[in-house]
Amino acid sequence: MNKKNRVFKMELWIIYSLIAAVAFGASVIVYKLGFRGNPSPFLAELLFGAGIIAVFLIAWLMNKPDFSVPFGSGLLLVIAGIIWAAGYLMITLGVARNFEISKMSLIYNLNFIIAVLLGILVLKELQSTRELIRTLLGAAVMIVGILIVSLK
């Protein structure tokens, strides 16, 4: 792969990541606004899930993907969905109790540390020592920032 293609690929993953960050950040604010109507937390989860299904149906209609998947991979994807939903349920219960989302999000977004560590340990994603050091230093800086903002 030549350098030009590598730079384009890197830019594309950054763009996808920034769009995801904006979407996730905005979604919790819209979610908390939805609680002004005082719905049951479980109805809120159901309605939230309907939104997720709607997005994936639209994406499916636009792309007509192949749905064949080996059983083991399919099972892991279902487990990932269950884990994600359990995490979002905790956000829902916090929002239902009127916890401050600006503070909650600082804590639950520490999930990047778990993702970084598991990516390194389980998926072996960082091949060089330089990549590993840069990634861990970046994660450490983010943790320090979160601690500065969240501690009284």
N, C-alpha and C positions, 0 to 999 in steps of 0.2 A: 504494500500500500504506500503510495507516495504521500509526501507531507501535506499537500493540498487536501487530499481526501481525509486524512487524519484530523486536520483542523476543522473541516466541515462536520465531520462526525461528532467531534467534541462540542462544537457550537450547537448542534442539534440536541444533544443530551442536556446541555445547559438550558436551552429554550424550553424543552419539555419539563425540566425540573422547576424552572421559574413559574411556568403556567400551573403546575401542580401546587406549588407553594401558595400562589395567589388564590387558587381555587379552594384549597384546604383552609387557608386563613379566612377567606370571606365566608365559607360555608358555616363555620362555627358562630359567626356573628349573625348571619341570617337565621341560623338554627335557634339562637337565643332569642332573637326577635320573635320567632314563631311561638315561643313559650309565653309571650305576653297574653295570648289567648287562653293560657292556663290548661293546656291539654294534659292528659295522663302521659307520663313518661313513656309508657309502652305504646300508646297510640302515636306519640311523636316518633318513636323508632320505626313503627310500621309505615308511617307517612314518609319518613326519610328513606326507608327502603324502597318505597314506590318510586321515589325520585331517582334512586340508583338504577332500578330496573328500567325506567324510562330512558335514561342515558344509554344504557347498553343495548336496548332495543333499537334505538336510533342508529347507534354505531353498527349494529348487526345489519340493519336494512341498507346502510350505505356501503358496507364492505362484503357482505355475504361470506363470513368466515367458514372455514372447515371446522366442524365440531368433533372430529375424531381425536381422542386422547387416550393414552394408555391408562388402565385402571389406577395404577400407583400414582401417576401424575394428577389424575382427576381427584383422587382422595386427598393428596397434599393440598390441592387448590381449595377444596371444601374446608379442610382444617384451617388453612390460612384465612378464609372468610369468617370462620367461627371465631378465631382469635381476634381478628380486626373488629368484628361486631361486638365482642365482649369489651374491648377497649372503648368503643364508641358508646356502649351502654353506660360505662362509668362516666363519660362526659355528659350523657343525657341525664343521669341521676344527679350529677353536680349542677347542671343547668336548672333542673327541676327544683333544686334546693336554693336556687338563686346565688350560687357561688360565682365569683368574678371570673369570667372567661379569660380576661387579660392575664390573670395570675395562673389559672388552671393550665392555660395553653403553654406557659413557660415550662411547667413541670411535665405535662404529658408529651410535649415535643422533645423531651430528652430521649424519645424513642430512637432518634438518630444514632445514639451511642450503641444501643442494642443492635441496630441494623449494621453499623460499622463493624462492631466486634464480631457479629455472626458472619458478616460478609468476609471478614479476614479469616476467621477460624473454620467456618463450615464450607464456605464457597471458594476459599483460596483466591479471592479476587485481586488482592494486591500482590504482584509478583516480585517487585523490587523493594529493597530496604528503604530506598529514597521515597517511594510512594507510600510506604507504611508510615514512615516518620512524618511526612507532610500531612497525611490524613489524620494521624493521631494528634499532632500539634493543632491542626485546625479544629478538631473535635474538642480539645482541651480549652482552646480560646472560646469556643461557643459555650462550654460549660461554665467558665468563669463569668462570661457575660450574663448568663441566666442566673447565676448565683448573686451577682451584683444587683440585678433588677428585682429578684424575688425575695431577698433577705431584708428584714426590717432593720 
